[in-house]
Structure formats: C-alpha cells, structure tokens
Amino acid sequence: MSAATLSALDTHMVADARAAHPGAFGSPARRAIGWAIAAAVLAYVAGSLWYFEIWKLAYASDRAIRLIAALFVWKDMATWQFANIYIGIAQTLAMAFLGTLLGSIAALGIGFLAARNTMPVTVFRQIVRRFLDILRGVDQLVWGLVFVRAVGLGPLAGVLAIFVSDMGTLSKLYSEAIENIDRKQVEGIRATGASPLKVVRYGYLPQVLPVFISQSLYFFESSTRSATVLGIVGAGGIGMIIIERFRANLFDQVAFVVLNVLVCIFVIDWLSRKIRERFIGETAH
C-alpha cells in the first residue's frame, strides 16, 4: 500500500478496521500483560540463580580444574584390574539388552490392549493406560532402588528396573503407532474372513513393525546409559565400578571406564542404524 493510499484513510476507516480485526492492531492491555509475563519470568530466573547460590561456581573453579586434570593423567595402569572393568561393561550391556528385550516383548501385547482401534472396551483400555502411566511416572532409578531391596544387589535388579520402565514407555508408543495405521489394509484382511489373530498378523504388524523395531533399538541404546546409572545404586554392572573408583579418588580409572562406555554406545548406535537400514529400508547418506 502506498503512502498516498495511507493518507487517504480517515479515522472512521481505521476504526472500522480495528473493530473488524482487533488482533491485528493489538491493545495496551495485551502489551502490558506480555511485559508483565516477561518480567515475571526474568524475576523467577534471577531468584532461582540466587536461591541455588550460582556464584559458588567461581569458588569451586580450583577444585574443578584439579578434578579435570586428574581425569586425564593416568597413573599405574598395570594395577587397574582391567578384567573387572570389562566384566562390568559386559554386565551393563547384558542388563540393557535383556531388559529392553523383555520390555519390547511385553509392550507388543500391551500396546494392542491400550490402542483404541484394537481394544473397543473403553473401561479395560483406560485401566491399561493408567497402569502404563504408573510405570512411566516412576523414574527408572527409583525402580532400581525398589528391586535392589526386593531381590538384592546385582544385575537382576537392573534388568527388572529397565524391563518395567521400558515396558511402560514402549507400550504407550506402540499403542500410538497402532492407532495411526492405515485401516484400509486391516479392513481388506478382515473382509476375507480372517480370524482376529490373522488380522493382527497381516493387517497390523506389517505396518507397525518397522516403528516397533526403530523404537526398541533406540531404547536399547538409552538403556545402556541407564544401566550405568542403575549400577551406582547397587544394580550391578559398570556403575558399581565407577562409584567405587570415585570413592577411592581414582579419577583416572573413572575416565577410562567412561570412555569405554562411550565407545560401546557409539558401536550400539552404528549397529542400530545398520539394523534399521536392513529392516526398515533406510539408505545411508
């Protein structure tokens, strides 16, 4: 719109435009509310920094520098008990794999019970979903503490914690994938007179199985990191070795263990990508 056209507008036309499109012109009250919200957010952030005494970072800088230096200065490597370290890593990988595998198998059945298009009984479906909310609502570390008290120290507690946590989350994701399928394929299979199991086998699974595989592989990678943390609370694996080395101030060995865990995660990520390319049809870029 040119300046001449703008100058031709009178106050009545502007008033009519404001009445027709009030959101386009804004209002002093709306701008005041926006500024008030921004000021409240800034005040909350400033108050949080003051409450948590963020300035203590400046006083802890010397200790942080010494800790970082200790991580990268490796001494007396001949006494590091490498066998125990790699046994702990193997236990952690086994915990993550077994827990994710069991969680995926359980979620495969529970996901169909929680999906709207495969479980028409609303009351039962809601009970299943609320049960999954409970499993997801409790952190995996808390499940680890629960199972450590239930079955004692060791990798079994870690496997059970990963199993319960992954089952709750994967069931939720699986049910959402089932609800978003193309129903024409299912209706075509059902029109042939197939049994309900065959409808699931040939109508649902071919559509959702690639999604299931991709999500389970991601959870296996994530569970490897979680298994390391679970070991710190007594669930076995490399986490117990890390906490023992920390308590003994053997920070160089802690750095070595963490680097090995990172290498394992990189390898798992690479293998997961290859498996996805094989079963899902992704192509490498």
C-alpha positions in Angstrom: 0.0 0.0 0.0 1.5 3.4 -1.0 1.8 6.4 1.2 -0.9 8.3 -0.8 -3.3 5.5 -0.2 -2.5 5.5 3.5 -3.0 9.2 3.7 -6.4 8.8 2.2 -7.6 6.7 5.1 -9.7 8.7 7.6 -10.3 7.9 11.3 -13.6 6.2 10.6 -12.0 3.7 8.2 -9.2 3.0 10.8 -11.8 2.5 13.5 -13.8 0.1 11.3 -10.6 -1.9 10.6 -9.8 -2.1 14.3 -13.3 -3.3 15.0 -13.2 -5.9 12.2 -9.6 -7.2 13.1 -8.9 -6.4 16.7 -6.0 -8.9 16.9 -4.0 -7.1 14.1 -3.7 -3.9 16.0 -3.0 -5.1 19.5 -4.1 -3.3 22.6 -2.3 -1.6 25.5 -3.7 -4.2 27.9 -2.3 -7.1 25.9 1.1 -5.4 25.6 1.1 -4.8 29.4 0.3 -8.4 30.0 3.1 -9.5 27.8 5.6 -7.3 29.5 4.4 -8.5 32.9 4.9 -12.1 31.9 8.4 -11.4 30.6 9.3 -9.5 33.9 7.9 -12.4 36.0 10.0 -15.0 34.0 13.1 -12.9 34.4 12.4 -12.4 38.1 11.9 -16.1 38.6 15.2 -17.0 36.8 17.1 -14.4 38.8 15.5 -15.7 42.0 16.4 -19.3 41.1 20.0 -18.4 40.5 20.2 -16.6 43.8 18.4 -19.4 45.7 20.8 -22.1 44.3 23.8 -19.8 45.0 25.2 -19.9 41.5 28.1 -17.8 42.5 29.6 -20.8 44.3 30.9 -22.0 40.8 33.5 -19.3 41.0 34.9 -20.6 44.3 34.8 -24.2 43.1 36.8 -23.5 39.9 40.1 -24.6 41.5 38.7 -27.9 42.6 37.1 -28.4 39.2 40.4 -27.8 37.4 42.2 -30.3 39.7 39.4 -32.9 39.1 39.6 -32.4 35.3 43.4 -32.8 35.4 43.1 -36.0 37.4 40.7 -37.4 34.8 43.3 -37.2 32.1 46.5 -38.0 34.0 46.6 -41.8 34.1 48.9 -43.5 36.5 49.8 -47.1 37.5 47.7 -48.6 34.7 49.2 -52.0 35.4 47.1 -52.1 38.7 43.8 -51.1 37.2 42.1 -54.6 37.2 41.0 -54.4 33.5 39.2 -57.8 33.8 36.8 -56.5 36.4 36.2 -53.3 34.3 35.3 -55.2 31.1 33.2 -57.8 33.1 31.3 -54.8 34.4 30.8 -53.4 31.0 29.6 -56.8 29.7 27.1 -56.9 32.6 25.8 -53.5 31.8 25.3 -54.3 28.1 23.6 -57.6 29.1 21.3 -55.7 31.5 20.3 -53.2 28.9 19.7 -55.8 26.2 17.7 -58.2 28.3 15.7 -55.5 30.0 14.8 -53.8 26.7 14.1 -57.2 25.0 11.7 -58.2 27.7 10.1 -54.8 27.8 9.6 -54.8 24.0 8.0 -58.3 24.1 5.6 -57.3 26.9 4.8 -54.0 25.2 4.0 -55.8 21.9 0.9 -57.3 23.6 0.1 -54.5 26.0 0.2 -51.9 23.1 -2.7 -53.7 21.4 -4.7 -53.6 24.6 -4.1 -49.9 25.0 -4.9 -48.9 21.4 -8.3 -47.5 20.6 -8.8 -49.4 17.4 -7.8 -52.8 18.8 -9.4 -52.6 22.2 -13.0 -51.4 22.0 -13.8 -51.9 25.7 -13.2 -48.4 27.0 -13.1 -49.3 30.7 -10.5 -52.0 30.2 -8.4 -49.8 27.8 -8.4 -47.0 30.4 -7.3 -49.3 33.1 -4.4 -50.5 30.9 -3.4 -46.9 30.1 -3.5 -45.8 33.7 -1.3 -48.8 34.6 1.2 -47.7 32.0 1.1 -44.2 33.4 2.1 -45.6 36.8 5.0 -47.4 35.2 6.2 -44.4 33.3 5.6 -42.0 36.2 8.1 -43.7 38.5 11.7 -42.9 37.4 13.9 -45.8 36.4 16.3 -45.0 39.2 13.5 -45.4 41.7 12.6 -48.8 40.2 16.2 -49.8 40.6 16.1 -48.9 44.3 12.9 -50.9 44.7 14.2 -54.0 43.0 17.5 -53.8 44.9 15.5 -54.1 48.1 13.3 -56.8 46.6 15.9 -59.1 45.0 19.2 -57.9 46.5 22.3 -56.3 45.0 23.2 -57.4 41.5 22.4 -57.2 37.8 18.9 -58.8 38.2 17.6 -55.7 39.9 18.9 -53.6 37.0 17.3 -55.9 34.4 13.9 -55.7 36.2 14.1 -51.9 36.5 14.8 -51.5 32.8 12.2 -54.0 32.0 9.4 -52.2 33.9 10.4 -48.7 32.8 10.8 -49.6 29.1 7.6 -51.7 29.1 5.6 -48.7 30.3 7.0 -46.3 27.8 7.2 -48.7 24.8 3.6 -49.8 25.4 2.5 -46.2 25.1 4.5 -45.6 21.9 3.4 -48.9 20.4 -0.3 -48.1 21.1 0.0 -44.7 19.4 1.6 -46.3 16.4 -1.2 -48.9 16.2 -3.8 -46.2 16.3 -2.2 -44.3 13.4 -2.2 -47.2 10.9 -3.9 -47.3 7.5 -7.2 -49.0 8.3 -7.9 -49.9 4.7 -5.4 -52.7 4.8 -6.9 -54.1 8.0 -10.4 -53.9 6.6 -9.2 -55.8 3.5 -7.8 -58.6 5.6 -10.9 -58.7 7.7 -13.1 -58.9 4.6 -11.5 -62.2 3.6 -12.9 -63.8 6.8 -9.6 -64.0 8.6 -9.5 -64.7 12.3 -8.6 -61.8 14.7 -5.1 -63.2 15.1 -4.6 -63.3 11.3 -5.9 -59.7 11.1 -3.3 -58.6 13.6 -0.6 -60.7 11.8 -1.3 -59.5 8.3 -3.1 -56.2 8.8 -1.4 -54.5 11.8 2.1 -55.9 12.2 3.4 -55.2 8.7 2.5 -51.5 9.2 3.8 -51.1 12.8 6.7 -53.5 12.9 9.2 -51.1 11.4 8.2 -48.5 14.0 8.5 -51.0 16.8 12.0 -52.1 15.7 13.2 -48.5 15.5 11.8 -47.5 18.9 13.2 -50.7 20.6 16.6 -50.1 19.1 16.6 -46.5 20.4 15.6 -47.7 23.9 18.4 -50.3 23.9 20.9 -47.5 23.3 19.2 -45.4 26.0 19.0 -48.3 28.4 22.8 -48.8 28.1 23.3 -45.4 29.6 20.6 -46.0 32.2 22.1 -49.3 33.2 25.3 -47.5 34.0 23.4 -45.2 36.4 21.5 -48.1 37.9 24.8 -49.8 38.8 25.6 -46.8 41.1 22.6 -47.7 43.3 23.6 -51.3 43.6 22.2 -52.9 40.5 25.5 -54.3 39.3 27.4 -53.6 36.1 29.9 -50.8 35.4 28.1 -48.3 37.6 29.3 -50.0 40.7 32.8 -49.9 39.5 32.5 -46.2 38.7 31.2 -45.4 42.2 33.9 -47.5 43.8 36.6 -45.7 41.9 35.1 -42.3 42.7 35.1 -43.1 46.4 38.7 -44.1 46.2 39.6 -40.9 44.4 40.8 -42.9 41.4 39.5 -40.4 38.8 41.8 -41.6 36.1 40.2 -45.0 36.2 36.8 -43.4 36.2 37.7 -41.5 33.0 38.9 -44.8 31.4 35.7 -46.6 32.3 33.5 -43.7 30.9 35.5 -43.6 27.7 34.9 -47.4 27.3 31.1 -46.9 27.9 31.1 -44.1 25.2 32.8 -46.4 22.7 30.1 -49.1 23.5 27.3 -46.6 22.9 28.9 -45.5 19.6 29.1 -49.1 18.5 25.5 -49.7 19.5 24.3 -46.6 17.6 26.1 -47.8 14.5 24.7 -51.3 14.7 21.2 -49.9 15.3 21.5 -47.8 12.2 22.6 -50.8 10.2 19.6 -52.9 11.5 17.2 -50.1 10.7 18.6 -49.9 7.2 18.1 -53.7 6.9 14.6 -54.0 8.2 13.1 -50.5 7.6 14.7 -49.7 4.3 16.6 -46.6 5.2 19.5 -45.7 3.0 22.8 -44.3 4.2 23.5 -40.7 3.3 
